[in-house]
């Protein structure tokens, strides 16, 4: 596929944006600085993105792998699928940059509510959708009781994982242990699992 000048300019701006975000933070990085570092005119930058928030959302989505197509999580063992879904980490090759970017993202999102809402929607929407699909599948297969409240179920599953990412993993910079997800799913299954579905708890 032939790369056009527009495509090249787009990529240069994204690369420059991320480099400046890592070095200076999102707040302290201006569109002028991004244009200068990328070698792309400010007018061209604004042709691709209406403002810095739009540019930041796209650049960060690339770093965090939100542009990737996740696996299907359909092994035949729904408990394992839930664990796999909770521990799935897109763009593992960008983990170092993700770790470096996370404090900047959190600080900017805290000060910029609109950006924060959009970012959380992008980050949380996909795992929520995946988990809802798995929960509904388990209900249809009569592995879980039919009274599962999806919002409560998601809170039980995602809550401990978010706690790890925000309060533990950010400080330690170590990967989240798979045992945590296994324990979380086991606790979820104890609340909602039907009798006779224990074969999925191996």
Backbone bond lengths (Angstrom), bond angles and torsions (degrees), N, CA, C in turn:
res aa  C-N    CA-C-N  psi(-1)  N-CA   C-N-CA  omega(-1)  CA-C   N-CA-C  phi
1 X - - - 1.465 - - 1.525 110.20 -
2 X 1.326 117.00 127.27 1.461 121.74 -177.64 1.524 110.29 -74.61
3 X 1.332 115.55 130.42 1.459 120.39 178.56 1.525 108.74 -87.95
4 X 1.304 116.74 122.50 1.456 121.34 179.67 1.523 109.72 -83.25
5 X 1.320 115.81 166.68 1.467 120.15 177.11 1.519 110.82 -60.87
6 X 1.334 115.75 -34.84 1.457 119.97 178.83 1.528 110.99 -64.98
7 X 1.339 115.58 -41.26 1.465 120.26 178.93 1.522 110.55 -65.29
8 X 1.334 116.12 -43.51 1.460 120.79 179.11 1.523 111.11 -62.03
9 X 1.308 116.38 -42.76 1.464 120.53 179.17 1.524 110.24 -63.27
10 X 1.322 116.24 -41.48 1.461 121.89 179.24 1.530 110.08 -58.51
11 X 1.317 116.34 -48.06 1.460 121.22 -178.13 1.528 111.67 -66.61
12 X 1.333 116.46 -39.55 1.467 119.80 178.47 1.523 111.41 -61.91
13 X 1.311 116.56 -40.82 1.465 120.60 179.77 1.522 110.36 -65.51
14 X 1.320 117.46 -42.46 1.468 120.68 179.17 1.524 110.96 -62.56
15 X 1.326 117.01 -43.40 1.467 121.02 178.97 1.525 110.98 -63.28
16 X 1.321 116.29 -44.82 1.463 120.15 179.90 1.525 110.84 -64.52
17 X 1.322 115.86 -39.88 1.463 121.02 -179.86 1.514 111.01 -59.82
18 X 1.309 116.66 -48.04 1.463 120.52 -178.28 1.526 111.52 -65.61
19 X 1.334 116.51 -40.42 1.462 120.01 178.91 1.526 111.12 -61.17
20 X 1.311 116.35 -41.71 1.465 120.38 -179.84 1.524 111.58 -73.08
21 X 1.316 117.26 -36.95 1.460 120.31 178.21 1.526 110.79 -61.89
22 X 1.320 116.08 -43.79 1.465 120.19 -179.45 1.527 110.65 -64.63
23 X 1.317 116.29 -39.48 1.470 120.72 -175.71 1.524 112.68 -78.85
24 X 1.326 116.98 -42.30 1.468 120.08 -171.29 1.536 114.48 -116.63
25 X 1.321 117.50 -13.28 1.450 119.92 -173.14 1.518 110.75 92.67
26 X 1.312 116.56 166.82 1.466 120.78 -176.56 1.522 111.22 -76.36
27 X 1.324 116.81 -45.02 1.463 121.12 -178.55 1.526 111.92 -57.22
28 X 1.333 115.91 -43.72 1.458 120.58 -173.14 1.526 113.20 -81.89
29 X 1.315 118.11 -3.35 1.462 121.84 -179.72 1.524 109.95 -97.29
30 X 1.309 115.98 121.44 1.467 120.50 -179.55 1.523 110.80 -98.35
31 X 1.305 115.34 163.05 1.460 120.15 175.90 1.526 110.44 -66.00
32 X 1.328 117.08 -31.41 1.468 120.29 175.89 1.520 110.49 -62.39
33 X 1.330 115.80 -44.31 1.468 120.06 -179.79 1.522 110.86 -64.87
34 X 1.327 116.98 -38.45 1.466 120.85 178.93 1.523 110.55 -65.37
35 X 1.320 116.16 -44.13 1.470 119.85 179.18 1.524 110.68 -62.11
36 X 1.324 116.24 -43.25 1.467 120.48 -178.78 1.521 111.09 -63.70
37 X 1.328 117.59 -47.13 1.463 120.63 -177.18 1.522 112.06 -67.89
38 X 1.339 116.56 -35.55 1.469 119.86 -177.92 1.515 112.77 -79.29
39 X 1.334 117.10 -19.11 1.447 120.19 -175.88 1.513 112.55 76.21
40 X 1.322 115.83 16.78 1.469 121.87 179.99 1.520 107.71 -110.71
41 X 1.318 116.97 139.21 1.459 119.56 -177.87 1.526 110.78 -63.28
42 X 1.322 114.78 150.68 1.461 119.94 179.14 1.528 110.71 -61.30
43 X 1.322 116.00 -36.55 1.467 119.82 178.79 1.530 110.80 -61.37
44 X 1.331 116.10 -39.98 1.465 120.14 179.17 1.522 110.77 -67.99
45 X 1.322 115.44 -39.44 1.469 119.24 178.02 1.522 109.87 -57.28
46 X 1.329 116.09 -44.89 1.458 119.99 -178.29 1.530 112.73 -72.65
47 X 1.329 117.31 -16.79 1.462 118.77 173.14 1.526 110.98 -71.25
48 X 1.328 116.01 -28.83 1.465 121.26 -178.01 1.526 112.43 -91.19
49 X 1.327 117.31 -32.61 1.464 121.46 -177.61 1.522 109.15 -137.51
50 X 1.320 117.12 135.50 1.463 119.71 -176.25 1.522 112.93 -73.32
51 X 1.341 116.78 -26.08 1.463 119.62 178.41 1.523 109.49 -161.14
52 X 1.327 116.34 179.40 1.461 120.50 -176.69 1.517 112.22 -65.52
53 X 1.320 117.06 -34.54 1.454 119.05 179.83 1.529 111.46 -62.98
54 X 1.330 116.55 -42.66 1.465 119.96 178.68 1.523 110.61 -63.14
55 X 1.329 116.33 -41.36 1.462 120.96 177.69 1.525 110.31 -64.94
56 X 1.326 117.05 -43.70 1.460 121.10 -179.76 1.526 111.35 -62.24
57 X 1.318 116.94 -41.63 1.464 120.45 -179.59 1.527 111.39 -61.88
58 X 1.332 116.81 -41.49 1.465 118.80 179.68 1.525 111.07 -70.35
59 X 1.333 116.67 -44.50 1.459 119.96 -178.84 1.532 111.25 -62.24
60 X 1.318 116.27 -44.20 1.464 120.15 -179.32 1.521 111.30 -69.44
61 X 1.323 117.06 -33.33 1.461 120.31 177.63 1.519 110.66 -61.39
62 X 1.324 117.33 -36.45 1.465 121.10 177.22 1.518 110.93 -66.89
63 X 1.336 116.61 -45.10 1.464 120.60 -178.70 1.523 111.11 -61.93
64 X 1.328 115.86 -41.87 1.462 120.43 -175.81 1.530 112.59 -89.06
65 X 1.327 116.44 5.90 1.464 120.14 174.11 1.508 114.98 70.81
66 X 1.333 117.32 24.43 1.457 119.48 -178.71 1.519 112.47 -74.29
67 X 1.327 116.27 -9.02 1.457 120.97 177.38 1.527 111.87 -88.97
68 X 1.335 117.26 -6.39 1.456 121.33 -177.05 1.525 111.31 -84.22
69 X 1.313 115.87 150.31 1.456 121.26 175.31 1.525 108.30 -86.93
70 X 1.333 118.62 117.94 1.464 120.28 -177.06 1.518 111.76 -73.78
71 X 1.333 118.25 161.41 1.473 120.52 174.74 1.524 110.89 -64.79
72 X 1.337 116.17 170.76 1.468 120.15 -173.61 1.526 112.74 -84.10
73 X 1.319 119.71 -22.41 1.458 122.78 -177.06 1.529 110.37 55.51
74 X 1.312 115.84 62.82 1.463 121.84 -177.28 1.526 108.98 -140.57
75 X 1.336 116.01 62.28 1.461 121.20 -175.97 1.521 112.78 -82.84
76 X 1.332 117.49 -14.70 1.458 121.15 -173.82 1.513 111.74 99.76
77 X 1.323 117.15 -11.63 1.463 122.90 176.18 1.527 106.70 -117.03
78 X 1.317 117.12 103.55 1.464 120.48 -171.54 1.519 112.58 -67.11
79 X 1.329 117.13 -31.51 1.460 117.88 176.97 1.519 109.87 -65.03
80 X 1.311 116.45 -44.46 1.463 120.15 177.74 1.527 110.44 -62.96
81 X 1.321 117.08 -38.65 1.463 120.28 179.13 1.533 110.99 -62.59
82 X 1.331 116.64 -39.94 1.460 120.00 177.80 1.523 111.00 -64.34
83 X 1.319 117.02 -42.97 1.467 120.94 178.26 1.528 109.84 -62.78
84 X 1.338 116.46 -44.87 1.467 120.52 179.59 1.519 111.10 -61.87
85 X 1.339 116.45 -40.04 1.467 120.27 -179.65 1.526 110.91 -66.84
86 X 1.326 116.68 -38.84 1.467 120.26 -178.97 1.524 112.11 -71.31
87 X 1.325 117.56 -30.59 1.465 120.67 -176.63 1.526 112.60 -97.89
88 X 1.329 117.28 -1.16 1.465 120.19 -178.64 1.527 110.54 -63.46
89 X 1.320 115.58 127.91 1.457 121.79 179.02 1.522 109.26 -126.24
90 X 1.331 118.18 106.11 1.470 119.38 177.73 1.517 110.89 -68.94
91 X 1.307 115.58 160.49 1.471 123.00 176.27 1.528 112.97 50.33
92 X 1.357 118.07 56.80 1.467 119.25 -179.38 1.527 112.46 -62.77
93 X 1.334 116.90 -26.83 1.469 120.08 -179.93 1.527 111.66 -70.58
94 X 1.317 116.93 -12.52 1.463 120.38 179.12 1.528 111.69 -106.22
95 X 1.331 116.29 17.05 1.457 119.84 -173.76 1.526 112.42 -59.07
96 X 1.327 117.01 -41.70 1.466 119.84 -179.24 1.532 110.76 -60.91
97 X 1.333 116.70 -44.96 1.456 119.34 179.52 1.525 110.75 -67.24
98 X 1.333 117.28 -36.90 1.464 120.00 177.50 1.524 110.24 -60.50
99 X 1.329 116.25 -43.64 1.466 120.17 179.24 1.529 111.20 -62.60
100 X 1.334 116.27 -39.90 1.463 119.93 -179.54 1.519 111.99 -71.55
101 X 1.334 116.08 -31.55 1.459 120.27 -177.53 1.520 113.12 -80.27
102 X 1.330 117.03 -28.42 1.459 120.47 -171.28 1.534 113.47 -54.53
103 X 1.340 120.46 -47.32 1.472 118.84 179.01 1.527 112.67 -59.24
104 X 1.346 116.99 -38.78 1.467 120.73 179.19 1.529 110.87 -65.82
105 X 1.335 115.82 -41.48 1.464 119.95 -179.30 1.521 110.28 -64.33
106 X 1.325 116.17 -45.73 1.464 120.33 -178.43 1.531 111.33 -63.72
107 X 1.337 116.40 -41.60 1.466 120.04 -179.80 1.529 110.63 -65.75
108 X 1.324 117.01 -43.75 1.463 120.64 -179.03 1.517 110.75 -67.62
109 X 1.331 116.89 -41.01 1.463 120.79 179.98 1.525 111.08 -64.92
110 X 1.339 116.37 -33.27 1.467 119.74 179.15 1.525 111.41 -68.48
111 X 1.342 117.26 -33.59 1.465 120.92 -178.47 1.530 112.79 -88.76
112 X 1.309 115.97 -23.33 1.462 121.16 -176.56 1.529 108.09 -119.08
113 X 1.316 116.14 93.59 1.461 120.94 -172.11 1.526 112.46 -62.03
114 X 1.328 116.73 -42.27 1.468 119.20 -178.67 1.520 110.98 -62.59
115 X 1.336 116.06 -45.23 1.457 119.60 176.88 1.525 110.04 -61.87
116 X 1.327 116.41 -44.56 1.458 120.72 -178.88 1.518 111.98 -58.46
117 X 1.329 116.74 -41.92 1.461 120.46 179.21 1.529 110.69 -64.16
118 X 1.322 116.55 -43.19 1.462 120.21 179.89 1.524 111.09 -66.32
119 X 1.325 116.46 -40.78 1.465 120.30 -178.86 1.528 110.72 -66.94
120 X 1.322 117.20 -45.86 1.460 119.94 179.61 1.525 110.71 -62.35
121 X 1.336 116.25 -36.93 1.456 119.56 178.46 1.522 110.56 -62.58
122 X 1.330 116.38 -42.81 1.463 119.64 179.85 1.521 111.64 -66.67
123 X 1.332 116.46 -41.84 1.455 120.73 -175.08 1.522 111.84 -74.26
124 X 1.325 117.04 -41.17 1.458 121.14 -173.00 1.520 113.10 -88.12
125 X 1.333 117.43 -28.23 1.467 120.64 -172.89 1.521 112.42 -58.38
126 X 1.330 117.53 -45.86 1.460 119.94 -176.48 1.525 112.71 -65.16
127 X 1.342 119.05 -51.81 1.474 117.74 178.03 1.523 112.91 -61.80
128 X 1.333 117.29 -33.98 1.463 119.51 176.54 1.521 110.84 -61.73
129 X 1.332 115.79 -45.72 1.463 120.23 -179.70 1.522 111.16 -62.84
130 X 1.347 116.28 -42.92 1.467 120.05 179.30 1.524 110.78 -60.80
131 X 1.330 116.39 -46.83 1.461 120.31 -177.06 1.525 111.45 -67.51
132 X 1.328 117.65 -39.15 1.462 120.40 177.10 1.530 110.52 -60.60
133 X 1.331 116.33 -41.70 1.462 120.49 178.99 1.524 110.50 -61.20
134 X 1.328 117.14 -43.46 1.466 121.16 -179.62 1.523 111.44 -67.45
135 X 1.335 117.00 -40.28 1.464 120.36 179.07 1.529 110.35 -64.39
136 X 1.323 116.37 -44.95 1.469 119.73 179.21 1.536 110.31 -62.14
137 X 1.331 116.79 -39.34 1.463 120.52 178.89 1.528 110.41 -63.03
138 X 1.327 116.41 -41.31 1.466 120.64 179.51 1.527 111.38 -65.92
139 X 1.327 116.63 -36.42 1.473 120.22 177.37 1.521 109.95 -66.82
140 X 1.341 116.53 -44.55 1.462 121.13 179.92 1.524 111.31 -61.39
141 X 1.338 116.89 -34.58 1.457 121.12 179.67 1.527 112.07 -86.95
142 X 1.337 116.03 6.60 1.453 123.30 177.52 1.530 112.45 59.07
143 X 1.313 115.39 34.30 1.467 121.36 174.05 1.518 110.21 -92.14
144 X 1.333 116.16 -26.83 1.458 122.24 176.14 1.517 108.70 -117.40
145 X 1.316 115.96 154.47 1.461 119.44 177.27 1.524 109.36 -67.64
146 X 1.309 116.46 152.95 1.463 120.69 -174.54 1.521 113.01 -74.83
147 X 1.332 117.60 -12.82 1.470 120.00 -175.82 1.534 112.63 -86.82
148 X 1.308 117.96 11.29 1.463 120.21 -179.87 1.524 110.28 -57.63
149 X 1.318 116.57 123.29 1.460 120.81 172.46 1.529 107.04 -86.85
150 X 1.338 116.54 118.50 1.459 119.95 -172.74 1.528 112.43 -60.67
151 X 1.320 117.19 -40.40 1.461 119.77 -179.33 1.530 111.12 -65.08
152 X 1.332 116.22 -43.04 1.463 119.79 177.61 1.524 110.90 -65.93
153 X 1.329 115.36 -42.03 1.463 119.45 178.45 1.515 112.20 -60.33
154 X 1.336 116.32 -43.14 1.466 120.16 178.54 1.522 110.91 -64.36
155 X 1.328 117.18 -38.61 1.457 120.55 178.95 1.530 110.64 -63.82
156 X 1.330 116.67 -40.49 1.457 120.49 179.55 1.531 111.56 -65.74
157 X 1.322 115.79 -36.93 1.462 119.86 -177.54 1.532 112.45 -81.93
158 X 1.330 116.25 -44.86 1.463 119.75 -174.08 1.529 113.51 -85.37
159 X 1.319 116.86 -27.87 1.464 120.32 -176.54 1.519 114.07 -52.72
160 X 1.340 118.67 -54.55 1.471 119.51 179.96 1.524 113.02 -63.34
161 X 1.341 116.45 -33.05 1.470 119.45 -179.72 1.530 110.49 -68.91
162 X 1.327 116.29 -41.88 1.463 120.05 178.10 1.520 110.69 -65.83
163 X 1.334 116.27 -38.58 1.472 119.92 177.04 1.523 109.77 -58.47
164 X 1.325 115.96 -44.04 1.471 119.63 179.59 1.528 110.55 -61.03
165 X 1.323 116.74 -50.15 1.465 120.37 -175.66 1.530 111.69 -63.58
166 X 1.333 116.84 -38.61 1.462 120.18 -173.75 1.528 112.36 -82.62
167 X 1.339 116.77 -42.09 1.462 119.35 -171.51 1.526 114.97 -107.01
168 X 1.308 118.59 -28.21 1.467 121.19 -176.04 1.520 111.57 -104.20
169 X 1.333 115.55 -58.55 1.462 119.75 -176.07 1.509 113.38 -61.86
170 X 1.343 117.14 -34.96 1.471 120.19 -178.87 1.527 111.26 -62.14
171 X 1.334 116.33 -34.29 1.470 120.50 -178.44 1.523 111.55 -83.37
172 X 1.329 115.93 -40.48 1.466 119.21 -174.59 1.522 113.14 -86.45
173 X 1.339 116.79 -24.81 1.469 123.11 -177.54 1.524 112.23 58.08
174 X 1.349 116.62 27.54 1.456 120.58 176.07 1.519 108.56 -107.20
175 X 1.335 117.10 152.71 1.471 119.40 -179.05 1.518 111.07 -62.69
176 X 1.312 115.38 150.00 1.453 120.45 176.98 1.525 109.49 -66.42
177 X 1.330 118.89 129.28 1.471 120.31 -179.39 1.521 111.33 -67.85
178 X 1.322 116.06 136.52 1.465 120.57 179.19 1.526 110.42 -62.94
179 X 1.340 116.63 -28.39 1.462 119.85 179.17 1.531 111.30 -58.07
180 X 1.327 116.85 -33.24 1.463 120.00 179.35 1.521 110.17 -61.57
181 X 1.328 116.68 -48.54 1.465 120.45 179.80 1.529 110.75 -63.28
182 X 1.334 116.95 -38.04 1.462 120.87 178.81 1.524 110.66 -62.15
183 X 1.329 116.63 -43.83 1.469 120.56 178.59 1.525 111.63 -66.55
184 X 1.327 116.39 -39.18 1.465 120.55 179.13 1.523 110.27 -62.91
185 X 1.320 117.44 -46.13 1.465 121.09 179.90 1.526 110.70 -65.72
186 X 1.326 117.59 -38.26 1.462 120.55 177.32 1.524 111.00 -61.39
187 X 1.325 116.66 -42.88 1.467 120.71 178.57 1.532 110.27 -64.64
188 X 1.331 116.43 -42.35 1.467 121.20 177.88 1.525 110.02 -60.08
189 X 1.335 116.65 -42.48 1.458 121.11 -177.45 1.527 111.48 -68.14
190 X 1.325 116.04 -33.30 1.467 119.05 177.92 1.526 110.93 -65.12
191 X 1.315 116.62 -32.69 1.461 120.91 179.75 1.532 111.11 -76.62
192 X 1.325 117.90 -44.21 1.456 121.67 -169.52 1.532 115.30 -113.67
193 X 1.335 117.65 -9.36 1.457 119.21 -175.97 1.524 113.27 -70.50
194 X 1.323 116.64 143.11 1.455 121.74 175.33 1.528 109.97 -81.66
195 X 1.301 116.82 154.18 1.451 120.36 172.08 1.524 108.66 -64.18
196 X 1.315 115.56 139.97 1.460 119.20 -178.84 1.514 112.63 93.69
197 X 1.344 118.10 -4.64 1.472 120.30 179.56 1.523 111.34 -100.62
198 X 1.346 117.36 12.59 1.452 120.71 -174.87 1.519 113.09 -67.67
199 X 1.331 116.49 -18.16 1.465 117.40 178.22 1.519 112.18 -62.23
200 X 1.325 117.01 -16.31 1.462 121.09 178.34 1.510 111.73 -89.90
201 X 1.332 117.70 4.82 1.452 120.57 -177.99 1.516 111.84 -102.97
202 X 1.333 118.22 20.91 1.449 120.78 179.87 1.501 110.39 -79.57
